[in-house]
Each structure stands twice: as structure tokens, then as C-alpha cells.
Amino acid sequence: MPEAVLTAPSLWLTRSPPSRPPSPADTSSERARGRAGRLRGVSEVADLVTRCREGDAAAFRELFRTHREDVARLIYRMTASRADMEDLVQEVFLQVHRSIQDFRGDARFTTWLYRLTVNVVLMHRRAAKSRPQLVGEAVVAPPPDLRPLPDEQVARHRRIAAFRRLLEKLSDKKRMVFVLHEIEGLTPVEIGKIVGAPVLTVRTRLFYARRELEAMIADEPALANLTTSDDGAAVRAAVRQETT
């Protein structure tokens, strides 16, 4: 298993606004560059995967470096636990290392990677539920953050904690679909490939997840200021804001 690779901090670049409105030729060139960038990104991943399948350790380290943060983010959003996150990230990439020969390119690499991540999280949750607990065993909570926070920050922390409590009350299947669609922004078709379910099943789980969340939000004091609607727009907007 390769050693963890620390990713460099993002560089925020700014540029001056154009001195004239973009012409059709400019717009066309930008679209062409965008397509070229996406194609280059796909080809680079394909090259890394090919080299990994040939046993290139440097390629695997680069694959880990490139995708580690995406995997860690998804794990955290599905488990709301930082305590197990790093272990689960390592387990996901251990599975990648073991299974990379099975990746045939029938789906995007990220779809395949997310499918492995979801499976690892589900196995972790099932194992945790099956472990016996001592009667009266206390759950160790993280130490409180005693730093003073502005009122809005305090309110936001409470909303985030409330959303995570509600997400934990959903069944595993509904929560996975909800997180992948509403927070990760994946389409039902992509989610179906990840969770191994028909698109109609994905949409059904998503519908019931939204409905259950709306009902629970109504009874959650920290989220009482949300106005829910029949289509769940308030829930989706709030979840995107509070769980990022």
C-alpha cells in the first residue's frame, strides 16, 4: 500500500476582466479549450490506470494523490465521522490496488471509484452495527471547541450538526442516494451505476429520502426557520449549503 501523499493547497488565481466583450471567435476558442482540457483529463486518468495495471507504483501514487480528497469528502458526507475517515480512505485505495485489473473502462474511472467507496462505507457501517456494545457504554465525543464564534457561525455549526443527525436517521440506501445526488451532484443514471440499481429505483429512493427529511426538519429546532415545499427545494438548497 503506498504511503499517503499530501495534496498541495489550492492556488486561487485572479485575472483582470476583459477590456472588450468576447467575440464569437473568442467563445468558440474557449469552448474548444474546455473540450481539449476535459479530453486531456480523461486521457491522463486512462494512462494512469493503464500504468497501474502494469504495476507502476509511481502511477498508483499519482492516482491516489489525484483522487484522495474526492474519496475522503464522499466518505465523510456518508458517515459524518472524521475518526474513521482516514482508515476508510486507505481501505478504498487498498481495494483499488487489488481490483484495478478488473477495471475495463466500461464506465468512467470516477464512477468505478465511487462504487468501491460506497461498498467500503456500507461494509464499515454494517460491521459497526454488528459489534456488541456494553450496556451503558459511553460514546466518546470529540473535545468541545472553546474558541468564541460569531453568532452566525454558531448557528451554522448547529445547522450542520442537525443535518448530519437527520441524514443518519435515513436508511443506508436512501442516504447514499441522497448524498450522491443532492451533495455530490451526480445524476440518477450515474448513481444507478454506482449503487447497482435501476434508475427508477434510484429516483424512488431519492423521493422518499427527501420526503423523510422534510418531515424530520419540521421537528428539528435548529432548522425550524426552513420553509419546506412539496418538491423538496428548500431541503436540497439547505443541504448543499450546510454539508459542504
N, C-alpha and C positions, 0 to 999 in steps of 0.2 A: 504493500500500500504506500503510495507516495506521500511525502511529507506535505503538511498543509502549506499552501502558498498564500501569503498575504497580498491582497489586492491593493494597488496604489489608489490614493484618493482621487476622486473625480476632479477634472480641471474644468472650471467654468470659464468659457471663452465668450467675450462680447465683441460685437463689431458695430461700426457706425451704420446708421440707416442709409440706404442708397440715395444718391443725390437726385435720381430721376425714377419715375415709375418703371417697373420691369417691363420690357417689351415681350411680345410673343416668343421671340427667339430666345430671350433670357429664360423664360418659363420653361420652354422646351428643353433647353440645356440642363436646367435644374432637375427636371423630371428624368432626363437621361442619366445624369449623375446619380440620382437616387436609385434608379433601377440598377445601375452598374454597381453601386455600393451594396445593395441587397444581394445581387448575384455573387459578388466577391465574398460577402459574408458567408453565403451558403457554401460556396466552393471551398472556403477556408475550413469550415467545420467538416465538410466531407473529406478534405485532405487529412485533417487531424484524426478523424475516425479511421480512415484507411491506415494511417501510420500506427495508430493504437492497435489495430487488429494485427499488424505486423510485429508487435512487441516493442514499439518505440516508446521508451519510458518518458522521454522529453515531451513527446506529443501528448501523453496522458497527463503530465503535469500542466501543460498548457490548457488542455480540455478542462481540467479541474479548476484552474485559475479563472478561465473564462466563464464558467457556469456555476461556480460555487455560491456566489451571492444570490442568484436566482433560486437555487435549491434551498438555501438557508431561509430565504424570505418565505417561500412556499411552506416549508416545514413549520416555521414559527406561526404563520397565519392559520395553519391547520391544527396546531397543538397549543398555541399560546403559552409555550414553555421554553424559556431560554436555557433551563437547566439541562435538558436533553438534546438541545438543538445541534450542538457540535458533534455529539455521538451519532446522531441520525444522519447528519451530513456525511460523516465518514462512512457510515453503513451504506448510504446511497451510492457513493463513488466506489465502494468495495463491490457492490452489485454491478456497477458499470464496468469495472475492470473484469469481473467474472463473465459478464454477458455480452461484452462488446462484439464478440464473434457472431452473436445471434442477430445483431442489428443489420438489416438488409437494405435500409433506405426506403422501405415501403411508406413510411411516414417521416415527418421532419424529426431530426435528432432531438429537438427540444420536447416534442410530443412523447417520444420514447423515454426521454429522461424524466419527464413529469410522471409518466406511468410508473416507472421504477420508484420515484419519490413517494407517490400516493401509496403504493404497495408497502413500502417500508414503514410509512406512518401508520397504516392500518394494522400491520403486524405488531408494531410497537404498542398501539392502543389496546389491541386485544390481549397482548401479553400483560399489560399493566392491569387490565380488568380481571384477569385470571389469577393474579398474585394475591395470596391471602394477606389480609391486614389484621393486625392485632386490634382487639376491641379497645376503643378509646385512644387508638394511635393518633398522635397529633400530626397534622400536616405542617411541615416546616415552611414557613413563609419567608420570602426574601426580606432582608432588613429594610425598615422604612427609610425613605429618602427624607431627611430632616431639613433639607435646604428650602428656604422660603420660595414660594412660587407666586406669580401674579394670579389674580382671581380667574382669568380666562384659562390659564394653564392648568390650574387646579380643576376647573370644570371639565376641561378636555381630558385630563387623566381619568376623571371619574367616568366620563362617557366611554372612553376606550375600554376601561375595566368592565363596564356594564355590557358593552357589545360582546366582549370575549366571554363573559358569563353566559350570555344568551346563545352564542354560537355553540358553546359546549353542551347546551341542552338539546341541540338538534341531533338526530341520528347521524352516524358516520357518513352514510351515503348522501344524505341531504346536505350535510355540512361541506363535504368535499365538493359537490357540485356547486353549491353557493359560493364558496371561496374561489373556485376556479373561474366561475363566470363573473361574479359581481366585483371581485377584488383583483383577480389576475387578468380579467378582461378577455378570457378565451371564449370562443363560440361554442354552441352546443355540439356542433359536429366535432370540433377538436376535443371537447370534454368526453364525448362518446368514445373516441379512440383511446383516451387516457384511462377511463374507468371501465372500459369494455362493456358498454351498454348502448342500446339503440338511442337515436336522437330523441325519439318520443319519450323514452324513459327518462332521459336527462331533463327534458323540459318539464315532465311531470314532477320529478324530484325538486326542481328549481321552484316550481309553482308552490308546492307545499312548504318548502323551506321559507319562502317569502311570507306566506300566509301565517306560519307559526311564529316567525319573528315579529310580524306586525302585532299579533296578539300578545306576545310577551312584552313588546316595547310599551304597550299601553299600561302595563303593570310595573314598569321599571321607573322609579323616581328620577334617576339620573338622566333619563331620556324622555321625560314627560313633556318637554317642550316640542317634541317632534309631532308634526301633523301627518298621520299616515293616510294613504289613499288606496283605492281599490286596486290600482296597478302596481303598488309597492314602490313608487318612485321615491318617496321620502326615505324608505328603508335603504334603497340602493345608494342614494346620494349620501346618506349619513354613514353607511358602512364604508364607502370609499374614502370618506374624509377621516373617519375615526380609527380605521385599522391600518393606515399606511404608516 
